[in-house]
Amino acid sequence: MKDLLEYIVKSIVAAPDAVKITEENTDEGLLMKLEVAPDDKGRVIGRQGRVAQALRTLLRVKAAKEDKRVRLEIV
């Protein structure tokens, strides 16, 4: 799942080297924290949060296939 998120986000942002993804296992499932350059936050979030919502949807679909739960947090 980390590879999928990293591939998509790096293709969106202007500074792909600044993309950092950390994973934490919690009792609610997998928590993925996404950090990008300050100038790229708007690109990752999108207008009215549409890009961020699309990323979360893709991760939920991937997690459902693996019988897991996942949350995405943009830091």
N, C-alpha and C positions, 0 to 999 in steps of 0.2 A: 504494500500500500504506500509505503514511503517513496518508492521509486516512481509510482504513478503520479503522486502529488508533486514530487520534485520535477519531473519531466514537464508537467503542465505549467507549473509556476515559472520555471526557468524560461519557458517559451513566451510567457506573457511579459515579464519584467524587463527593464532596460539594463539592470545590473545583475545578471544571473549568478555572479560570484558571491553576492551578498545573501543569497538564499540559504537559510539554515532551518532544518526541520529536526525537532526532537520528539521522541515518543516516550510516553509514560503509561505504564499499566496501572489502572485504577480499578476500584471495585465496580465501577459503572462501565468499564470497558477500556478501550485504548484512547488515550488523549494525545492528539498530535498538535504540537505548537509550531506555528510557522512564523519565522522572522524574515523580513525583507528590508531593503534599504528604505529610509524614510520617504524618498521621492517615489518609490514604487508601491506604497501602500494603497494609493488611490486606484492603481491598475489592478491590484489583487482583490480589492473590495468591490470595485465597480460602481456604476450608478445605482443608487438605492440598494446596494449590496447584492446585485444580481450575480456577479462573478463569484463572490464568496459563497453564495447559496448554491450555485452550480457545482463548485468544488466539493461542498459538503454532500450534495446529492450523489456525485460520482463516488465519493468515499463510502457513503452508506450502502450503495449498491454493491461495491466490491466487498465490503465487510459482511453484507448479508449472504453473499455466496460462500463465505468462509465461516458462517455462523458466529460472527463477532459483532461487537458494537464499537463504533468509532465516533469521536467528536473532534472537530477542527477548531482551533483557537488561533486567531491571528494576533500576534503580539506586537 
